[in-house]
Amino acid sequence: MGFLDTLKGLFGKGQALAKEHPDQVKAAMAKAEGLIDDKTGHKYTSQIQEGGAKAAGLLDGNNGATPPTH
């Protein structure tokens, strides 16, 4: 079994766990966003929030697309 096969297996397990426990994953992502924002001195807050929103969108099943604001 090669390295890529191992990564694919881990990715698949991660996807399965995220589908089973989306609330826990979202809470962990929010905590990570806050930690990263603090560590970067709040210089990249908007980019961090945008990345978090896209990741949450993937969990919600809309491929990371943000909903329209109008």
N, CA, C and O atoms as a CHARMM CRD file, in Angstrom:
* protein
*
  280
    1    1 MET  N      0.85300  -1.17600   0.00000 PROA 1      0.00000
    2    1 MET  CA     0.00000   0.00000   0.00000 PROA 1      0.00000
    3    1 MET  C      0.89700   1.23600   0.00000 PROA 1      0.00000
    4    1 MET  O      1.76600   1.38800   0.85800 PROA 1      0.00000
    5    2 GLY  N      0.67600   2.09900  -0.95600 PROA 2      0.00000
    6    2 GLY  CA     1.50300   3.28200  -1.09300 PROA 2      0.00000
    7    2 GLY  C      1.03100   4.44000  -0.23400 PROA 2      0.00000
    8    2 GLY  O     -0.02600   4.39300   0.39500 PROA 2      0.00000
    9    3 PHE  N      1.84400   5.46900  -0.23000 PROA 3      0.00000
   10    3 PHE  CA     1.55900   6.65600   0.56000 PROA 3      0.00000
   11    3 PHE  C      0.24400   7.30600   0.14600 PROA 3      0.00000
   12    3 PHE  O     -0.54200   7.70600   1.00500 PROA 3      0.00000
   13    4 LEU  N     -0.00600   7.41800  -1.15800 PROA 4      0.00000
   14    4 LEU  CA    -1.25400   8.02800  -1.62500 PROA 4      0.00000
   15    4 LEU  C     -2.46800   7.21000  -1.22200 PROA 4      0.00000
   16    4 LEU  O     -3.51600   7.76600  -0.89600 PROA 4      0.00000
   17    5 ASP  N     -2.32900   5.89700  -1.24300 PROA 5      0.00000
   18    5 ASP  CA    -3.43000   5.04000  -0.80700 PROA 5      0.00000
   19    5 ASP  C     -3.74200   5.28100   0.66700 PROA 5      0.00000
   20    5 ASP  O     -4.90400   5.30800   1.07200 PROA 5      0.00000
   21    6 THR  N     -2.69900   5.45200   1.45300 PROA 6      0.00000
   22    6 THR  CA    -2.88200   5.73500   2.87900 PROA 6      0.00000
   23    6 THR  C     -3.59600   7.05700   3.07300 PROA 6      0.00000
   24    6 THR  O     -4.51600   7.15900   3.88500 PROA 6      0.00000
   25    7 LEU  N     -3.17200   8.07600   2.32600 PROA 7      0.00000
   26    7 LEU  CA    -3.82500   9.38800   2.42300 PROA 7      0.00000
   27    7 LEU  C     -5.28300   9.31700   2.00200 PROA 7      0.00000
   28    7 LEU  O     -6.14400   9.92000   2.64300 PROA 7      0.00000
   29    8 LYS  N     -5.56600   8.59000   0.93600 PROA 8      0.00000
   30    8 LYS  CA    -6.94900   8.44600   0.47300 PROA 8      0.00000
   31    8 LYS  C     -7.79900   7.77100   1.55000 PROA 8      0.00000
   32    8 LYS  O     -8.94000   8.16400   1.78900 PROA 8      0.00000
   33    9 GLY  N     -7.23300   6.75800   2.19200 PROA 9      0.00000
   34    9 GLY  CA    -7.95500   6.07300   3.25500 PROA 9      0.00000
   35    9 GLY  C     -8.24900   6.98500   4.43900 PROA 9      0.00000
   36    9 GLY  O     -9.34800   6.96400   4.99400 PROA 9      0.00000
   37   10 LEU  N     -7.25900   7.78400   4.81900 PROA 10     0.00000
   38   10 LEU  CA    -7.46300   8.72600   5.92400 PROA 10     0.00000
   39   10 LEU  C     -8.48900   9.78700   5.55100 PROA 10     0.00000
   40   10 LEU  O     -9.32300  10.17100   6.37100 PROA 10     0.00000
   41   11 PHE  N     -8.42300  10.25700   4.31700 PROA 11     0.00000
   42   11 PHE  CA    -9.37700  11.26200   3.85100 PROA 11     0.00000
   43   11 PHE  C    -10.79700  10.70100   3.88800 PROA 11     0.00000
   44   11 PHE  O    -11.72900  11.38300   4.31300 PROA 11     0.00000
   45   12 GLY  N    -10.95200   9.47400   3.44700 PROA 12     0.00000
   46   12 GLY  CA   -12.27000   8.83100   3.46600 PROA 12     0.00000
   47   12 GLY  C    -12.80700   8.67100   4.87900 PROA 12     0.00000
   48   12 GLY  O    -13.99400   8.88400   5.12600 PROA 12     0.00000
   49   13 LYS  N    -11.93100   8.29700   5.80800 PROA 13     0.00000
   50   13 LYS  CA   -12.34700   8.16800   7.20800 PROA 13     0.00000
   51   13 LYS  C    -12.75100   9.52600   7.77400 PROA 13     0.00000
   52   13 LYS  O    -13.72600   9.63700   8.51700 PROA 13     0.00000
   53   14 GLY  N    -11.99200  10.55000   7.41300 PROA 14     0.00000
   54   14 GLY  CA   -12.31500  11.90700   7.87000 PROA 14     0.00000
   55   14 GLY  C    -13.65600  12.36700   7.34500 PROA 14     0.00000
   56   14 GLY  O    -14.43300  12.98000   8.07800 PROA 14     0.00000
   57   15 GLN  N    -13.93800  12.08300   6.09300 PROA 15     0.00000
   58   15 GLN  CA   -15.22700  12.45100   5.51700 PROA 15     0.00000
   59   15 GLN  C    -16.37000  11.73300   6.22700 PROA 15     0.00000
   60   15 GLN  O    -17.40400  12.33500   6.51500 PROA 15     0.00000
   61   16 ALA  N    -16.18300  10.46100   6.50300 PROA 16     0.00000
   62   16 ALA  CA   -17.22900   9.69000   7.17000 PROA 16     0.00000
   63   16 ALA  C    -17.49600  10.23600   8.57400 PROA 16     0.00000
   64   16 ALA  O    -18.64800  10.37600   8.98400 PROA 16     0.00000
   65   17 LEU  N    -16.43500  10.53900   9.29700 PROA 17     0.00000
   66   17 LEU  CA   -16.61300  11.08200  10.64300 PROA 17     0.00000
   67   17 LEU  C    -17.26900  12.45800  10.61100 PROA 17     0.00000
   68   17 LEU  O    -18.09500  12.77300  11.46700 PROA 17     0.00000
   69   18 ALA  N    -16.90800  13.27400   9.63200 PROA 18     0.00000
   70   18 ALA  CA   -17.50200  14.60200   9.51700 PROA 18     0.00000
   71   18 ALA  C    -18.99500  14.50700   9.22300 PROA 18     0.00000
   72   18 ALA  O    -19.77900  15.31700   9.71900 PROA 18     0.00000
   73   19 LYS  N    -19.38900  13.52900   8.42400 PROA 19     0.00000
   74   19 LYS  CA   -20.81500  13.34500   8.11800 PROA 19     0.00000
   75   19 LYS  C    -21.58000  12.86000   9.34300 PROA 19     0.00000
   76   19 LYS  O    -22.74300  13.21500   9.53400 PROA 19     0.00000
   77   20 GLU  N    -20.93000  12.05000  10.17000 PROA 20     0.00000
   78   20 GLU  CA   -21.58800  11.51900  11.36100 PROA 20     0.00000
   79   20 GLU  C    -21.69800  12.55600  12.47400 PROA 20     0.00000
   80   20 GLU  O    -22.64300  12.51600  13.26200 PROA 20     0.00000
   81   21 HSD  N    -20.74600  13.48300  12.54900 PROA 21     0.00000
   82   21 HSD  CA   -20.69100  14.44700  13.65200 PROA 21     0.00000
   83   21 HSD  C    -20.43800  15.86900  13.14900 PROA 21     0.00000
   84   21 HSD  O    -19.44000  16.48100  13.52800 PROA 21     0.00000
   85   22 PRO  N    -21.31500  16.40400  12.31000 PROA 22     0.00000
   86   22 PRO  CA   -21.05300  17.72500  11.73000 PROA 22     0.00000
   87   22 PRO  C    -20.98400  18.85100  12.75400 PROA 22     0.00000
   88   22 PRO  O    -20.20600  19.79000  12.58300 PROA 22     0.00000
   89   23 ASP  N    -21.77700  18.77400  13.80600 PROA 23     0.00000
   90   23 ASP  CA   -21.75700  19.83800  14.81700 PROA 23     0.00000
   91   23 ASP  C    -20.41700  19.89500  15.53900 PROA 23     0.00000
   92   23 ASP  O    -19.89900  20.97900  15.81000 PROA 23     0.00000
   93   24 GLN  N    -19.85700  18.73200  15.85100 PROA 24     0.00000
   94   24 GLN  CA   -18.55800  18.69600  16.51400 PROA 24     0.00000
   95   24 GLN  C    -17.46100  19.21500  15.59700 PROA 24     0.00000
   96   24 GLN  O    -16.54700  19.90700  16.04600 PROA 24     0.00000
   97   25 VAL  N    -17.54700  18.88400  14.32200 PROA 25     0.00000
   98   25 VAL  CA   -16.54600  19.35100  13.36400 PROA 25     0.00000
   99   25 VAL  C    -16.62800  20.86600  13.23100 PROA 25     0.00000
  100   25 VAL  O    -15.60100  21.54600  13.21500 PROA 25     0.00000
  101   26 LYS  N    -17.84300  21.39800  13.13600 PROA 26     0.00000
  102   26 LYS  CA   -18.01300  22.85000  13.01800 PROA 26     0.00000
  103   26 LYS  C    -17.50500  23.56900  14.26200 PROA 26     0.00000
  104   26 LYS  O    -16.89800  24.63500  14.15400 PROA 26     0.00000
  105   27 ALA  N    -17.74300  23.00200  15.43400 PROA 27     0.00000
  106   27 ALA  CA   -17.24100  23.60900  16.66800 PROA 27     0.00000
  107   27 ALA  C    -15.71400  23.61100  16.69000 PROA 27     0.00000
  108   27 ALA  O    -15.09600  24.59000  17.10900 PROA 27     0.00000
  109   28 ALA  N    -15.11800  22.52900  16.24500 PROA 28     0.00000
  110   28 ALA  CA   -13.65100  22.45500  16.19300 PROA 28     0.00000
  111   28 ALA  C    -13.09600  23.44700  15.18000 PROA 28     0.00000
  112   28 ALA  O    -12.05700  24.06400  15.41800 PROA 28     0.00000
  113   29 MET  N    -13.78100  23.60400  14.05200 PROA 29     0.00000
  114   29 MET  CA   -13.33900  24.56700  13.04200 PROA 29     0.00000
  115   29 MET  C    -13.42600  25.98800  13.58900 PROA 29     0.00000
  116   29 MET  O    -12.52400  26.79400  13.36000 PROA 29     0.00000
  117   30 ALA  N    -14.49400  26.30100  14.30200 PROA 30     0.00000
  118   30 ALA  CA   -14.64300  27.63700  14.87700 PROA 30     0.00000
  119   30 ALA  C    -13.53900  27.91200  15.89800 PROA 30     0.00000
  120   30 ALA  O    -12.99100  29.01300  15.95200 PROA 30     0.00000
  121   31 LYS  N    -13.22500  26.91400  16.69600 PROA 31     0.00000
  122   31 LYS  CA   -12.15500  27.06200  17.68100 PROA 31     0.00000
  123   31 LYS  C    -10.81100  27.27700  16.98200 PROA 31     0.00000
  124   31 LYS  O    -10.01200  28.11400  17.40000 PROA 31     0.00000
  125   32 ALA  N    -10.57100  26.51100  15.91300 PROA 32     0.00000
  126   32 ALA  CA    -9.32600  26.65700  15.15200 PROA 32     0.00000
  127   32 ALA  C     -9.24700  28.03000  14.49800 PROA 32     0.00000
  128   32 ALA  O     -8.18200  28.64600  14.47400 PROA 32     0.00000
  129   33 GLU  N    -10.37400  28.51300  13.96400 PROA 33     0.00000
  130   33 GLU  CA   -10.39600  29.85000  13.36400 PROA 33     0.00000
  131   33 GLU  C     -9.99300  30.90100  14.38900 PROA 33     0.00000
  132   33 GLU  O     -9.18500  31.78100  14.09500 PROA 33     0.00000
  133   34 GLY  N    -10.55000  30.81000  15.58300 PROA 34     0.00000
  134   34 GLY  CA   -10.22300  31.76900  16.63200 PROA 34     0.00000
  135   34 GLY  C     -8.75700  31.71000  17.02300 PROA 34     0.00000
  136   34 GLY  O     -8.11500  32.74400  17.20700 PROA 34     0.00000
  137   35 LEU  N     -8.23600  30.51600  17.14800 PROA 35     0.00000
  138   35 LEU  CA    -6.82800  30.33600  17.50500 PROA 35     0.00000
  139   35 LEU  C     -5.90900  30.91200  16.43100 PROA 35     0.00000
  140   35 LEU  O     -4.95100  31.62100  16.73600 PROA 35     0.00000
  141   36 ILE  N     -6.20900  30.60200  15.18400 PROA 36     0.00000
  142   36 ILE  CA    -5.39300  31.10800  14.07500 PROA 36     0.00000
  143   36 ILE  C     -5.48500  32.63400  14.00900 PROA 36     0.00000
  144   36 ILE  O     -4.48100  33.31200  13.78900 PROA 36     0.00000
  145   37 ASP  N     -6.67700  33.16000  14.19800 PROA 37     0.00000
  146   37 ASP  CA    -6.86100  34.61300  14.16100 PROA 37     0.00000
  147   37 ASP  C     -6.05300  35.28300  15.27100 PROA 37     0.00000
  148   37 ASP  O     -5.42000  36.31500  15.04700 PROA 37     0.00000
  149   38 ASP  N     -6.07700  34.70200  16.45300 PROA 38     0.00000
  150   38 ASP  CA    -5.28300  35.24700  17.57000 PROA 38     0.00000
  151   38 ASP  C     -3.78900  35.17600  17.26100 PROA 38     0.00000
  152   38 ASP  O     -3.06000  36.14000  17.49400 PROA 38     0.00000
  153   39 LYS  N     -3.33000  34.03200  16.73600 PROA 39     0.00000
  154   39 LYS  CA    -1.90400  33.84200  16.46800 PROA 39     0.00000
  155   39 LYS  C     -1.38400  34.76400  15.36800 PROA 39     0.00000
  156   39 LYS  O     -0.20100  35.10600  15.35500 PROA 39     0.00000
  157   40 THR  N     -2.25300  35.16600  14.45200 PROA 40     0.00000
  158   40 THR  CA    -1.83700  36.06200  13.36700 PROA 40     0.00000
  159   40 THR  C     -2.07300  37.52100  13.71800 PROA 40     0.00000
  160   40 THR  O     -1.93600  38.39400  12.86100 PROA 40     0.00000
  161   41 GLY  N     -2.42600  37.79300  14.96900 PROA 41     0.00000
  162   41 GLY  CA    -2.62600  39.17200  15.39800 PROA 41     0.00000
  163   41 GLY  C     -3.82200  39.83500  14.73300 PROA 41     0.00000
  164   41 GLY  O     -3.83700  41.05600  14.57400 PROA 41     0.00000
  165   42 HSD  N     -4.80800  39.06800  14.34900 PROA 42     0.00000
  166   42 HSD  CA    -6.04200  39.55900  13.72800 PROA 42     0.00000
  167   42 HSD  C     -5.78400  40.29000  12.40900 PROA 42     0.00000
  168   42 HSD  O     -6.59900  41.11000  11.98700 PROA 42     0.00000
  169   43 LYS  N     -4.64900  39.99400  11.75400 PROA 43     0.00000
  170   43 LYS  CA    -4.32000  40.63600  10.48400 PROA 43     0.00000
  171   43 LYS  C     -5.09300  40.02100   9.31900 PROA 43     0.00000
  172   43 LYS  O     -5.29300  40.66900   8.29200 PROA 43     0.00000
  173   44 TYR  N     -5.52200  38.78800   9.47700 PROA 44     0.00000
  174   44 TYR  CA    -6.15300  38.06100   8.37200 PROA 44     0.00000
  175   44 TYR  C     -7.55200  37.57700   8.73800 PROA 44     0.00000
  176   44 TYR  O     -7.98700  36.52200   8.27600 PROA 44     0.00000
  177   45 THR  N     -8.25000  38.33700   9.55700 PROA 45     0.00000
  178   45 THR  CA    -9.56100  37.91900  10.06200 PROA 45     0.00000
  179   45 THR  C    -10.53300  37.59900   8.93700 PROA 45     0.00000
  180   45 THR  O    -11.20000  36.56500   8.97200 PROA 45     0.00000
  181   46 SER  N    -10.62300  38.46800   7.94400 PROA 46     0.00000
  182   46 SER  CA   -11.60300  38.23600   6.87500 PROA 46     0.00000
  183   46 SER  C    -11.26800  36.98400   6.06900 PROA 46     0.00000
  184   46 SER  O    -12.16800  36.23500   5.68900 PROA 46     0.00000
  185   47 GLN  N     -9.98300  36.75000   5.80400 PROA 47     0.00000
  186   47 GLN  CA    -9.59800  35.55700   5.05400 PROA 47     0.00000
  187   47 GLN  C     -9.86200  34.28800   5.86100 PROA 47     0.00000
  188   47 GLN  O    -10.29200  33.27500   5.31100 PROA 47     0.00000
  189   48 ILE  N     -9.60600  34.34800   7.15500 PROA 48     0.00000
  190   48 ILE  CA    -9.85000  33.20000   8.02700 PROA 48     0.00000
  191   48 ILE  C    -11.34200  32.90000   8.08200 PROA 48     0.00000
  192   48 ILE  O    -11.74700  31.74100   8.00000 PROA 48     0.00000
  193   49 GLN  N    -12.15600  33.93400   8.21800 PROA 49     0.00000
  194   49 GLN  CA   -13.61100  33.74300   8.26200 PROA 49     0.00000
  195   49 GLN  C    -14.13400  33.20000   6.93700 PROA 49     0.00000
  196   49 GLN  O    -15.02400  32.35000   6.91500 PROA 49     0.00000
  197   50 GLU  N    -13.57700  33.69400   5.83600 PROA 50     0.00000
  198   50 GLU  CA   -13.99800  33.21600   4.51700 PROA 50     0.00000
  199   50 GLU  C    -13.65800  31.73800   4.34200 PROA 50     0.00000
  200   50 GLU  O    -14.46700  30.95900   3.83900 PROA 50     0.00000
  201   51 GLY  N    -12.46500  31.36700   4.75800 PROA 51     0.00000
  202   51 GLY  CA   -12.07600  29.95900   4.67700 PROA 51     0.00000
  203   51 GLY  C    -12.94800  29.07600   5.55200 PROA 51     0.00000
  204   51 GLY  O    -13.32200  27.97100   5.15800 PROA 51     0.00000
  205   52 GLY  N    -13.26900  29.56900   6.74200 PROA 52     0.00000
  206   52 GLY  CA   -14.15000  28.81400   7.63400 PROA 52     0.00000
  207   52 GLY  C    -15.54200  28.65200   7.05700 PROA 52     0.00000
  208   52 GLY  O    -16.15700  27.59300   7.18500 PROA 52     0.00000
  209   53 ALA  N    -16.03700  29.70600   6.42200 PROA 53     0.00000
  210   53 ALA  CA   -17.36500  29.64000   5.80700 PROA 53     0.00000
  211   53 ALA  C    -17.38200  28.64000   4.65800 PROA 53     0.00000
  212   53 ALA  O    -18.35100  27.89900   4.49100 PROA 53     0.00000
  213   54 LYS  N    -16.31700  28.61700   3.87100 PROA 54     0.00000
  214   54 LYS  CA   -16.24500  27.66400   2.76300 PROA 54     0.00000
  215   54 LYS  C    -16.16200  26.23100   3.28000 PROA 54     0.00000
  216   54 LYS  O    -16.79200  25.33000   2.72700 PROA 54     0.00000
  217   55 ALA  N    -15.39100  26.02300   4.33400 PROA 55     0.00000
  218   55 ALA  CA   -15.27900  24.68200   4.91900 PROA 55     0.00000
  219   55 ALA  C    -16.62000  24.23800   5.49400 PROA 55     0.00000
  220   55 ALA  O    -17.01400  23.08300   5.33300 PROA 55     0.00000
  221   56 ALA  N    -17.32200  25.15000   6.16200 PROA 56     0.00000
  222   56 ALA  CA   -18.63900  24.82500   6.71200 PROA 56     0.00000
  223   56 ALA  C    -19.61600  24.52500   5.57800 PROA 56     0.00000
  224   56 ALA  O    -20.47400  23.65200   5.70200 PROA 56     0.00000
  225   57 GLY  N    -19.47900  25.25300   4.48000 PROA 57     0.00000
  226   57 GLY  CA   -20.33300  24.99700   3.32700 PROA 57     0.00000
  227   57 GLY  C    -20.12700  23.60900   2.76400 PROA 57     0.00000
  228   57 GLY  O    -21.07600  22.95800   2.32700 PROA 57     0.00000
  229   58 LEU  N    -18.88400  23.15700   2.77500 PROA 58     0.00000
  230   58 LEU  CA   -18.61700  21.78900   2.31900 PROA 58     0.00000
  231   58 LEU  C    -19.29700  20.77200   3.22500 PROA 58     0.00000
  232   58 LEU  O    -19.80800  19.75600   2.75300 PROA 58     0.00000
  233   59 LEU  N    -19.30400  21.04200   4.51100 PROA 59     0.00000
  234   59 LEU  CA   -19.97500  20.13200   5.44500 PROA 59     0.00000
  235   59 LEU  C    -21.48700  20.13900   5.22300 PROA 59     0.00000
  236   59 LEU  O    -22.16000  19.11900   5.37500 PROA 59     0.00000
  237   60 ASP  N    -22.00300  21.31300   4.86200 PROA 60     0.00000
  238   60 ASP  CA   -23.44600  21.43800   4.64400 PROA 60     0.00000
  239   60 ASP  C    -23.88100  20.90900   3.28800 PROA 60     0.00000
  240   60 ASP  O    -25.07500  20.77800   3.01900 PROA 60     0.00000
  241   61 GLY  N    -22.90500  20.60200   2.42900 PROA 61     0.00000
  242   61 GLY  CA   -23.21900  19.99300   1.15500 PROA 61     0.00000
  243   61 GLY  C    -23.41300  20.95300   0.00500 PROA 61     0.00000
  244   61 GLY  O    -23.93600  20.55000  -1.03400 PROA 61     0.00000
  245   62 ASN  N    -23.00800  22.22600   0.14700 PROA 62     0.00000
  246   62 ASN  CA   -23.16600  23.14500  -0.97900 PROA 62     0.00000
  247   62 ASN  C    -21.82600  23.47100  -1.62600 PROA 62     0.00000
  248   62 ASN  O    -21.66300  24.53500  -2.22300 PROA 62     0.00000
  249   63 ASN  N    -20.86800  22.55600  -1.50700 PROA 63     0.00000
  250   63 ASN  CA   -19.55600  22.66100  -2.16200 PROA 63     0.00000
  251   63 ASN  C    -18.79700  23.92000  -1.80700 PROA 63     0.00000
  252   63 ASN  O    -17.99100  24.39600  -2.60700 PROA 63     0.00000
  253   64 GLY  N    -19.03200  24.47200  -0.63100 PROA 64     0.00000
  254   64 GLY  CA   -18.27700  25.62700  -0.17200 PROA 64     0.00000
  255   64 GLY  C    -18.76000  26.93700  -0.72100 PROA 64     0.00000
  256   64 GLY  O    -18.17000  27.97900  -0.43500 PROA 64     0.00000
  257   65 ALA  N    -19.82500  26.91700  -1.50900 PROA 65     0.00000
  258   65 ALA  CA   -20.35800  28.16400  -2.05800 PROA 65     0.00000
  259   65 ALA  C    -21.07400  28.92200  -0.95200 PROA 65     0.00000
  260   65 ALA  O    -21.83400  28.34300  -0.17600 PROA 65     0.00000
  261   66 THR  N    -20.82600  30.20600  -0.89000 PROA 66     0.00000
  262   66 THR  CA   -21.51800  31.01600   0.10300 PROA 66     0.00000
  263   66 THR  C    -22.85700  31.43800  -0.46500 PROA 66     0.00000
  264   66 THR  O    -22.95300  31.73000  -1.65700 PROA 66     0.00000
  265   67 PRO  N    -23.89900  31.47900   0.36100 PROA 67     0.00000
  266   67 PRO  CA   -25.21800  31.84900  -0.14600 PROA 67     0.00000
  267   67 PRO  C    -25.23300  33.31600  -0.56200 PROA 67     0.00000
  268   67 PRO  O    -24.49000  34.12700  -0.01000 PROA 67     0.00000
  269   68 PRO  N    -26.07500  33.65500  -1.53000 PROA 68     0.00000
  270   68 PRO  CA   -26.16300  35.05200  -1.96300 PROA 68     0.00000
  271   68 PRO  C    -26.65000  35.94400  -0.83200 PROA 68     0.00000
  272   68 PRO  O    -27.42700  35.51800   0.02200 PROA 68     0.00000
  273   69 THR  N    -26.17900  37.19800  -0.83800 PROA 69     0.00000
  274   69 THR  CA   -26.54800  38.10900   0.24200 PROA 69     0.00000
  275   69 THR  C    -27.78400  38.92900  -0.08800 PROA 69     0.00000
  276   69 THR  O    -28.24700  39.67700   0.77300 PROA 69     0.00000
  277   70 HSD  N    -28.34100  38.82700  -1.28500 PROA 70     0.00000
  278   70 HSD  CA   -29.52700  39.61500  -1.61300 PROA 70     0.00000
  279   70 HSD  C    -30.76800  38.82700  -1.33400 PROA 70     0.00000
  280   70 HSD  O    -31.87500  39.32200  -1.54800 PROA 70     0.00000
